[in-house]
Amino acid sequence: MTHMKKLLAIMVLTLGFSGNALAQTPFNEESFPARVIITASAVNVRCGPATSFMRIGTLYKNNVADCHGKVGSWFLVHMENDTVGLVSDKHAKGYYPQTGKPQTPAATPKPAATPKPAPDSNASGLTADEQQMLNLVNTERRNNGLAEYKVNLDLTKVARTKSQDMVDKGYFSHNSPTYGTPFEMMKQFGISYKSAGENIAANSTVQAAHTALMNSSGHRANILSKNYNQIGIGIVSSPRYGLMFTQMFIQV
């Protein structure tokens, strides 16, 4: 499906401290190989880390794909047609052509110290792309009888920094090598919340990214959640995908 091309919206994280937290996918910080090889005859590539997520492609036995991360037992793979999705590690393994067999990758060392968030002079308002995405999100909420999200410009600053960090460091994950998890990052920027969540995506246009997010049940749930009332949207240019998107949601 063309609207799923370049989909990079992978996992929804939610966290609550009120006793009414949403069910959440445990965040996984394990290491992962640079490339994987498919071991089954045919494997569905999905937009999330479970068989309940939409199929967005297929890989076949001995296909090799770049791996950008791992979510639980699912590899985040980049296919030749620029589609990005997840495949179960039951049907794929690390590809190491120099040795001919998988090796256990070394754990990625954590940074010695977390840098302080850099100031953002553009945090006083939304960019045109961010405003467009906000309009799309709030239109969806109105159409479903929900109150619109209020823009939190401090949270927008965090979301922009996360998007830029993914571009600068060449990763796509909820866990930043610079700032840690979304929740740790929010706290570093002084964001207080009762519950929080994050969507990330990469695509060539705002509309395409929004359509892809709405066609993923987990990301749609964040956009249409009753558990959040504020949003921060950070969109920056990506030389590889066009645009990098971060949506951060909080309940205050």
Legacy VTK file of the C-alpha trace (Angstrom):
# vtk DataFile Version 3.0
C-alpha trace
ASCII
DATASET POLYDATA
POINTS 252 float
0.000 0.000 0.000
1.481 3.316 -1.070
0.471 5.157 2.077
2.570 2.766 4.137
5.766 3.413 2.123
8.638 4.554 4.299
6.556 3.926 7.430
8.797 4.247 10.422
6.197 4.541 13.151
6.953 1.442 15.118
6.071 1.238 18.782
3.809 3.051 21.197
5.042 3.613 24.734
2.704 4.707 27.502
3.375 5.323 31.142
1.172 6.413 34.007
1.645 7.053 37.689
-1.994 7.536 38.682
-2.800 3.816 38.969
-4.718 3.935 35.704
-1.816 3.513 33.300
-2.507 2.122 29.873
-1.298 -1.347 28.993
2.183 -0.915 27.602
4.761 -2.745 25.522
7.859 -3.235 27.690
10.726 -1.160 26.397
13.718 -3.192 25.344
17.260 -1.838 25.231
18.999 -4.979 24.007
21.667 -4.868 21.313
20.971 -5.890 17.737
22.905 -6.906 14.589
23.535 -4.447 11.759
21.869 -6.801 9.272
19.574 -9.825 9.491
18.914 -12.764 7.173
15.492 -14.396 6.804
15.444 -18.079 7.795
11.810 -18.971 6.975
10.368 -19.455 3.491
8.314 -16.245 3.737
7.935 -13.750 6.566
5.410 -10.961 7.039
6.875 -7.541 7.783
4.566 -5.664 10.149
4.210 -2.082 11.332
4.433 -3.106 14.986
6.014 -5.784 17.207
3.163 -8.339 17.163
1.214 -10.411 14.662
-1.846 -8.250 15.355
-0.197 -5.298 13.570
-0.815 -4.614 9.894
1.336 -6.441 7.322
3.267 -3.933 5.216
5.521 -6.270 3.250
7.054 -9.723 2.852
10.623 -11.019 3.020
11.725 -14.421 1.740
14.287 -17.001 2.773
17.891 -15.773 2.533
16.812 -12.157 1.975
19.180 -9.842 3.864
17.940 -6.536 5.302
19.510 -3.706 7.278
18.513 -3.768 10.933
17.923 -0.475 12.768
16.882 -1.792 16.165
15.036 -4.431 18.122
11.708 -4.226 19.963
11.405 -7.199 22.273
11.782 -10.243 20.008
11.223 -8.271 16.785
13.885 -6.850 14.457
13.319 -3.408 12.905
14.322 -3.913 9.263
14.766 -1.609 6.268
13.770 -3.245 2.991
14.951 -2.417 -0.528
11.758 -0.524 -1.414
12.432 1.883 1.507
9.690 0.339 3.638
10.629 -0.143 7.275
8.884 -2.603 9.569
9.352 -5.433 12.046
9.965 -9.165 11.682
10.022 -11.761 14.434
13.394 -13.144 15.461
11.806 -16.583 15.151
12.198 -16.163 11.391
15.381 -14.068 11.160
18.865 -14.003 12.635
21.930 -11.792 12.589
23.808 -11.789 9.288
27.599 -11.859 9.610
29.126 -12.657 6.190
32.721 -12.391 7.437
32.345 -15.378 9.746
29.381 -17.122 8.160
27.563 -17.487 11.461
25.788 -15.270 13.973
27.742 -13.752 16.775
26.483 -12.180 19.948
26.848 -8.441 19.470
28.445 -6.518 22.279
26.104 -4.497 24.413
26.052 -0.834 23.527
27.706 1.118 26.361
25.582 3.783 27.937
26.909 7.324 27.823
29.024 8.296 30.807
26.889 11.341 31.461
23.651 12.609 30.025
24.173 15.963 28.293
21.960 18.832 29.250
19.258 19.605 26.690
20.379 22.217 24.190
18.375 25.444 24.022
15.942 25.734 21.115
15.281 29.254 19.870
12.375 28.043 17.715
10.309 26.692 20.615
8.135 29.825 20.744
5.762 28.531 18.065
5.038 25.701 15.640
6.529 25.362 12.184
4.170 25.064 9.200
4.665 21.279 9.128
4.054 20.958 12.859
0.908 23.075 12.593
-0.341 20.906 9.729
0.171 17.748 11.768
-1.529 19.314 14.791
-4.521 20.219 12.604
-4.724 16.657 11.278
-4.490 15.168 14.772
-7.129 17.473 16.243
-9.453 16.926 13.286
-9.301 13.199 14.027
-10.088 13.894 17.672
-13.050 16.156 16.852
-14.407 13.570 14.427
-14.317 11.030 17.252
-16.002 13.267 19.809
-12.816 14.023 21.725
-11.405 17.292 23.017
-8.555 18.714 20.976
-5.010 18.370 22.228
-3.546 21.544 23.664
-0.088 22.363 22.334
2.610 22.314 24.985
5.493 24.343 23.537
7.967 23.029 26.101
7.028 19.500 25.048
7.329 20.577 21.404
10.913 21.584 22.143
11.588 18.080 23.489
9.949 16.454 20.458
12.031 18.550 18.048
15.199 17.670 19.901
14.303 13.954 19.761
13.666 14.114 15.997
16.933 15.951 15.405
18.808 13.497 17.608
17.509 10.577 15.513
18.676 12.314 12.338
22.065 13.335 13.738
22.861 9.990 15.375
21.396 7.829 12.578
18.993 5.752 14.676
15.241 5.206 14.843
14.083 4.183 18.274
12.144 5.359 21.303
15.366 4.938 23.253
17.856 7.722 22.518
21.582 7.068 23.004
21.767 10.709 24.084
18.718 11.155 26.319
17.467 7.659 27.182
13.781 6.710 27.079
11.111 9.280 26.161
10.158 9.490 29.822
13.720 10.094 30.969
14.109 12.691 28.246
10.939 14.546 29.276
12.143 14.677 32.866
15.536 16.037 31.771
13.682 18.880 30.056
11.574 19.541 33.171
8.319 18.120 31.781
5.937 16.906 34.490
3.142 14.459 33.675
0.757 11.875 35.091
1.029 9.677 32.006
2.969 9.989 28.768
3.429 8.410 25.365
5.361 8.828 22.143
4.870 8.163 18.416
7.783 8.376 15.991
7.707 8.246 12.204
9.670 9.137 9.097
8.118 9.922 5.752
8.269 12.342 2.838
5.196 14.420 3.787
3.133 15.288 6.854
-0.037 13.840 5.328
1.657 10.527 4.463
3.093 10.207 7.968
-0.282 10.998 9.550
-2.075 8.463 7.358
0.460 5.785 8.265
0.111 6.527 11.982
-3.679 6.400 11.810
-3.481 3.042 10.024
-1.468 1.589 12.914
-3.709 0.637 15.823
-1.214 1.514 18.562
-0.333 4.916 17.155
-3.973 5.689 16.412
-4.716 4.862 20.066
-2.229 7.515 21.201
-3.666 10.106 18.817
-7.223 9.355 19.978
-6.401 8.681 23.617
-8.551 9.982 26.465
-5.551 9.566 28.758
-3.616 12.553 27.387
-4.571 16.208 27.029
-1.408 17.882 25.726
0.850 17.254 22.748
4.267 18.277 21.505
5.125 17.782 17.837
8.675 17.971 16.503
9.364 17.688 12.769
12.826 18.130 11.273
14.376 17.474 7.867
15.869 14.035 7.233
18.301 13.572 4.318
17.270 9.927 4.038
13.491 10.038 4.438
12.498 13.653 3.898
11.081 14.359 7.348
11.500 12.897 10.825
8.514 13.087 13.181
8.107 12.851 16.938
4.752 13.179 18.683
4.861 13.340 22.470
1.679 13.090 24.548
1.159 13.852 28.228
-1.603 14.063 30.801
-1.163 16.892 33.305
LINES 1 253
252 0 1 2 3 4 5 6 7 8 9 10 11 12 13 14 15 16 17 18 19 20 21 22 23 24 25 26 27 28 29 30 31 32 33 34 35 36 37 38 39 40 41 42 43 44 45 46 47 48 49 50 51 52 53 54 55 56 57 58 59 60 61 62 63 64 65 66 67 68 69 70 71 72 73 74 75 76 77 78 79 80 81 82 83 84 85 86 87 88 89 90 91 92 93 94 95 96 97 98 99 100 101 102 103 104 105 106 107 108 109 110 111 112 113 114 115 116 117 118 119 120 121 122 123 124 125 126 127 128 129 130 131 132 133 134 135 136 137 138 139 140 141 142 143 144 145 146 147 148 149 150 151 152 153 154 155 156 157 158 159 160 161 162 163 164 165 166 167 168 169 170 171 172 173 174 175 176 177 178 179 180 181 182 183 184 185 186 187 188 189 190 191 192 193 194 195 196 197 198 199 200 201 202 203 204 205 206 207 208 209 210 211 212 213 214 215 216 217 218 219 220 221 222 223 224 225 226 227 228 229 230 231 232 233 234 235 236 237 238 239 240 241 242 243 244 245 246 247 248 249 250 251
